[in-house]
Each structure stands twice: as structure tokens, then as C-alpha cells.
Amino acid sequence: MKRSLLLFLTYMVVGLMSTFYAQSVNISYVNPDDLSVCDTALFEITITNNVPDSIRDVTVLADLPSGLSYVLSTVTDASESNVTNLNVPVFAIPDMGSGDEVTITFLAQTDCSLID
């Protein structure tokens, strides 16, 4: 029996950006509309650089809810920086020019033991 789960993606962007830059970077995300136990879903995080300068070494940490794990090697438009904890994968974007927008996508899977 499948149960639908409403999931929320918590995100945090850190890296070598000053406080001024952090205030001028827009972050938005899209959660899947529906996700069932033992299922995978696509998550999206969009980051837009609104400052006149490039930003470097952007790190994106996706703090997934309990029972949800990142599926290795599924990230696009970023690289896996640290995936030792699949509930909190860390992705890297090397450089973002002024006005650049990057949309990171990745798959996450629900734990099948949630059905018990």
C-alpha cells in the first residue's frame, strides 16, 4: 500500500560569498507534487546571482527530511561535493557570473521501511 508524503526541501547556500552577496542571491526550489513510499522524485533548486560580480565556489546543501535520501550521481548542473550523508547531500557550483541562473536537479528516494 502506497502512502503519499508531502515533502519539503530545506536548502542553504554557503561558500565564499560576503553577506552582501548572500543577500543578492535568489534561491527558489520545487518540491515534487506527490511522492509515495519506495518511490523516487525529482527536486529542483534554482540559484540566481543578482550582483554585478561573479561569485565563486558556491556550495548548496540540501537538507532532506527523514526517510528521504539522495540518489547518487543524479545531480545536474552541479557536482557532488560531499555525499557521505545521503540525507544531507552537498553540491558545488564553481563559478556564477553576474546575472547567471543555475538550476540544480537531483533525484531522492523514500525509504521503503516507511511502509511498516
HELIX and SHEET records of a PDB file:
HELIX    1   1 THR A   19  GLN A   23  1                                   5    
HELIX    2   2 CYS A  112  ILE A  115  5                                   4    
SHEET    1   A 2 SER A   4  LEU A   5  0                                        
SHEET    2   A 2 LEU A  35  SER A  36 -1                                        
SHEET    1   B 4 THR A  10  LEU A  16  0                                        
SHEET    2   B 4 ILE A  55  ASP A  63 -1                                        
SHEET    3   B 4 VAL A  90  MET A  96 -1                                        
SHEET    4   B 4 SER A  79  ASN A  82 -1                                        
SHEET    1   C 4 VAL A  25  VAL A  30  0                                        
SHEET    2   C 4 THR A  40  ASN A  49 -1                                        
SHEET    3   C 4 GLU A 101  THR A 110 -1                                        
SHEET    4   C 4 LEU A  68  TYR A  70 -1                                        
END                                                                             
